[in-house]
Amino acid sequence: MSGRQQRTGKDNLKNWIKEFFDKVNDLEVDAGETFQNEEGTRVTSRWVLTGTNNGLFGTRPNGEEIALSGIAVFAVDDDGKVERLKVEQDSFEQYRRLLAD
């Protein structure tokens, strides 16, 4: 499992999202809280992602339940398009749980 990763460009991000979705069956995301600054140029969301394992983080696709929590911080331009996105999630903890099963 690799550490911090950076992706640039719309196509790279789309590919990463598709690959991630392929590794989690029955994927659901609950945005528990979302905040933005007055100008709407910074948006933060606390979320929980659930589903079942189909090989997430290179683990055996065993159908075990997955629950990841995290925070996403968006920088938004004047046209409402995302300029930057930073995501912090509890990947290592989920990875350890999948290996323990």
DRENLO-376757 format. One line per field, with one value per residue: z, y, x of N, C-alpha, C in turn; residue in one letter; chain. Coordinates in nm, 2 decimals, decimal comma. Last residue first. Layout:
BEGIN
nzz = Z_...
nyy = Y_...
nxx = X_...
cazz = Z_...
cayy = Y_...
caxx = X_...
czz = Z_...
cyy = Y_...
cxx = X_...
type = A_...
mol = A_...
! end
This chain:
BEGIN
nzz = 0,85_0,85_0,62_0,68_0,89_0,75_0,58_0,76_0,85_0,62_0,55_0,65_0,45_0,30_0,01_-0,18_-0,48_-0,68_-0,83_-0,95_-1,04_-1,01_-1,12_-0,94_-0,80_-0,49_-0,32_-0,07_0,12_0,30_0,53_0,63_0,68_0,55_0,57_0,43_0,48_0,24_0,00_-0,08_-0,27_-0,09_-0,15_-0,28_-0,19_-0,25_-0,35_-0,28_0,01_0,02_0,19_0,27_0,39_0,53_0,56_0,57_0,35_0,27_0,03_-0,07_-0,20_-0,09_0,07_0,33_0,31_0,41_0,50_0,58_0,72_0,60_0,32_0,26_-0,01_-0,10_-0,31_-0,39_-0,39_-0,47_-0,69_-0,87_-0,75_-0,81_-1,09_-1,10_-0,97_-1,15_-1,38_-1,29_-1,25_-1,51_-1,63_-1,50_-1,32_-1,08_-0,77_-0,53_-0,22_0,06_0,02_-0,09_0,00
nyy = -1,00_-0,84_-0,69_-0,52_-0,37_-0,24_-0,08_0,09_0,23_0,35_0,53_0,75_1,04_1,35_1,52_1,82_1,97_2,26_2,37_2,30_2,57_2,81_3,03_3,10_2,78_2,62_2,37_2,14_1,87_1,60_1,34_1,02_0,67_0,36_0,04_-0,26_-0,61_-0,85_-0,96_-1,01_-0,98_-0,91_-0,58_-0,34_-0,16_-0,37_-0,60_-0,54_-0,52_-0,30_0,01_0,36_0,65_0,96_1,30_1,64_1,89_2,23_2,48_2,80_2,98_3,11_3,33_3,22_2,86_2,58_2,23_1,95_1,62_1,37_1,22_0,90_0,68_0,34_0,06_-0,20_-0,27_-0,13_-0,13_0,04_0,29_0,31_0,34_0,58_0,75_0,74_0,85_1,11_1,20_1,20_1,39_1,63_1,67_1,48_1,34_1,20_1,02_0,88_0,54_0,21_-0,12
nxx = -0,89_-0,67_-0,68_-0,89_-0,78_-0,57_-0,73_-0,85_-0,62_-0,54_-0,75_-0,92_-0,83_-0,83_-0,79_-0,82_-0,84_-0,87_-1,08_-1,40_-1,61_-1,74_-1,62_-1,43_-1,32_-1,25_-1,10_-1,21_-1,14_-1,28_-1,22_-1,35_-1,38_-1,49_-1,57_-1,67_-1,71_-1,58_-1,53_-1,27_-1,02_-0,73_-0,59_-0,54_-0,72_-0,99_-1,12_-1,38_-1,57_-1,86_-1,93_-1,91_-1,77_-1,85_-1,71_-1,71_-1,60_-1,55_-1,46_-1,40_-1,55_-1,77_-1,74_-1,76_-1,68_-1,88_-1,92_-2,11_-2,13_-2,17_-2,23_-2,19_-2,18_-2,15_-2,11_-2,12_-1,77_-1,47_-1,32_-1,43_-1,38_-1,11_-1,12_-1,27_-1,08_-0,87_-0,99_-1,04_-0,78_-0,68_-0,85_-0,79_-0,48_-0,29_-0,26_-0,05_-0,05_0,10_0,18_0,06_0,08
cazz = 0,83_0,97_0,63_0,57_0,92_0,86_0,52_0,69_0,95_0,68_0,46_0,74_0,49_0,41_0,08_-0,09_-0,39_-0,61_-0,87_-0,85_-1,08_-0,94_-1,20_-0,95_-0,87_-0,60_-0,36_-0,21_0,12_0,17_0,51_0,58_0,71_0,56_0,63_0,43_0,48_0,38_0,03_0,01_-0,28_-0,15_-0,07_-0,32_-0,14_-0,21_-0,38_-0,41_-0,05_0,04_0,08_0,31_0,27_0,56_0,50_0,65_0,38_0,34_0,08_0,01_-0,27_-0,15_-0,07_0,28_0,35_0,31_0,54_0,48_0,74_0,73_0,36_0,34_0,06_-0,06_-0,25_-0,31_-0,43_-0,36_-0,58_-0,91_-0,75_-0,67_-1,03_-1,16_-0,92_-1,02_-1,39_-1,34_-1,14_-1,41_-1,68_-1,49_-1,44_-1,15_-0,91_-0,59_-0,37_0,00_0,10_-0,10_0,00
cayy = -1,09_-0,92_-0,79_-0,61_-0,45_-0,33_-0,18_0,00_0,16_0,26_0,42_0,65_0,93_1,27_1,43_1,74_1,88_2,17_2,39_2,26_2,46_2,70_2,97_3,19_2,91_2,64_2,51_2,18_2,02_1,65_1,48_1,12_0,81_0,46_0,17_-0,15_-0,47_-0,79_-0,92_-1,11_-0,94_-1,02_-0,69_-0,46_-0,15_-0,24_-0,58_-0,61_-0,52_-0,43_-0,09_0,22_0,57_0,82_1,19_1,52_1,79_2,12_2,39_2,68_2,94_2,98_3,35_3,31_3,00_2,66_2,37_2,02_1,77_1,40_1,35_0,99_0,79_0,45_0,18_-0,15_-0,30_-0,13_-0,21_-0,10_0,23_0,30_0,22_0,46_0,73_0,70_0,71_1,03_1,19_1,11_1,25_1,57_1,66_1,61_1,32_1,32_1,02_1,00_0,65_0,33_0,00
caxx = -1,01_-0,70_-0,58_-0,91_-0,90_-0,54_-0,63_-0,93_-0,70_-0,45_-0,72_-0,85_-0,92_-0,77_-0,87_-0,74_-0,91_-0,79_-0,94_-1,30_-1,53_-1,79_-1,73_-1,55_-1,30_-1,35_-1,08_-1,21_-1,13_-1,24_-1,25_-1,25_-1,42_-1,38_-1,61_-1,57_-1,76_-1,59_-1,67_-1,34_-1,16_-0,81_-0,63_-0,46_-0,58_-0,94_-0,98_-1,36_-1,44_-1,79_-1,95_-1,93_-1,79_-1,83_-1,79_-1,67_-1,70_-1,50_-1,57_-1,34_-1,43_-1,79_-1,73_-1,86_-1,66_-1,81_-1,91_-2,04_-2,13_-2,23_-2,16_-2,27_-2,11_-2,24_-2,05_-2,23_-1,90_-1,57_-1,27_-1,43_-1,52_-1,15_-1,05_-1,32_-1,22_-0,85_-0,94_-1,15_-0,87_-0,62_-0,86_-0,92_-0,56_-0,32_-0,30_-0,10_-0,05_0,04_0,14_0,14_0,00
czz = 0,75_0,95_0,75_0,58_0,81_0,89_0,63_0,63_0,88_0,78_0,54_0,66_0,58_0,45_0,18_0,00_-0,31_-0,51_-0,81_-0,91_-0,97_-0,97_-1,13_-1,03_-0,88_-0,66_-0,49_-0,22_-0,03_0,18_0,37_0,57_0,66_0,59_0,64_0,49_0,49_0,37_0,17_0,04_-0,21_-0,16_-0,15_-0,23_-0,17_-0,15_-0,34_-0,45_-0,17_-0,04_0,12_0,18_0,32_0,43_0,55_0,60_0,46_0,37_0,15_0,06_-0,19_-0,23_-0,15_0,13_0,29_0,36_0,42_0,52_0,62_0,75_0,49_0,38_0,13_0,01_-0,22_-0,24_-0,34_-0,42_-0,46_-0,79_-0,79_-0,66_-0,88_-1,10_-0,97_-0,95_-1,24_-1,33_-1,17_-1,29_-1,57_-1,53_-1,42_-1,28_-0,96_-0,73_-0,42_-0,15_0,03_-0,01_0,00
cyy = -1,21_-1,02_-0,89_-0,72_-0,55_-0,42_-0,28_-0,11_0,05_0,17_0,31_0,52_0,83_1,17_1,36_1,65_1,81_2,09_2,29_2,29_2,43_2,57_2,84_3,13_2,98_2,77_2,52_2,33_2,06_1,81_1,53_1,26_0,90_0,60_0,26_-0,03_-0,37_-0,65_-0,87_-1,07_-1,04_-0,97_-0,79_-0,58_-0,27_-0,25_-0,45_-0,59_-0,61_-0,44_-0,22_0,13_0,43_0,74_1,05_1,41_1,68_2,02_2,27_2,60_2,82_2,93_3,22_3,33_3,09_2,80_2,45_2,17_1,83_1,55_1,40_1,11_0,88_0,56_0,29_-0,02_-0,23_-0,16_-0,21_-0,19_0,09_0,24_0,20_0,33_0,60_0,67_0,66_0,88_1,10_1,10_1,15_1,42_1,59_1,58_1,46_1,29_1,15_1,00_0,76_0,44_0,12
cxx = -0,96_-0,81_-0,61_-0,81_-0,92_-0,65_-0,60_-0,84_-0,78_-0,53_-0,63_-0,82_-0,84_-0,87_-0,78_-0,83_-0,81_-0,88_-0,85_-1,16_-1,43_-1,72_-1,78_-1,66_-1,43_-1,32_-1,16_-1,18_-1,12_-1,24_-1,20_-1,31_-1,31_-1,44_-1,49_-1,64_-1,65_-1,64_-1,69_-1,48_-1,25_-0,95_-0,71_-0,49_-0,50_-0,80_-0,92_-1,21_-1,43_-1,67_-1,89_-1,95_-1,81_-1,86_-1,76_-1,77_-1,64_-1,62_-1,50_-1,46_-1,36_-1,67_-1,76_-1,86_-1,76_-1,78_-1,84_-2,04_-2,06_-2,24_-2,23_-2,19_-2,21_-2,15_-2,15_-2,19_-2,00_-1,71_-1,36_-1,38_-1,52_-1,29_-1,09_-1,25_-1,28_-0,99_-0,92_-1,11_-0,99_-0,71_-0,79_-0,92_-0,69_-0,40_-0,34_-0,14_-0,11_0,06_0,07_0,09_0,09
type = D_A_L_L_R_R_Y_Q_E_F_S_D_Q_E_V_K_L_R_E_V_K_G_D_D_D_V_A_F_V_A_I_G_S_L_A_I_E_E_G_N_P_R_T_G_F_L_G_N_N_T_G_T_L_V_W_R_S_T_V_R_T_G_E_E_N_Q_F_T_E_G_A_D_V_E_L_D_N_V_K_D_F_F_E_K_I_W_N_K_L_N_D_K_G_T_R_Q_Q_R_G_S_M
mol = A_A_A_A_A_A_A_A_A_A_A_A_A_A_A_A_A_A_A_A_A_A_A_A_A_A_A_A_A_A_A_A_A_A_A_A_A_A_A_A_A_A_A_A_A_A_A_A_A_A_A_A_A_A_A_A_A_A_A_A_A_A_A_A_A_A_A_A_A_A_A_A_A_A_A_A_A_A_A_A_A_A_A_A_A_A_A_A_A_A_A_A_A_A_A_A_A_A_A_A_A
! end
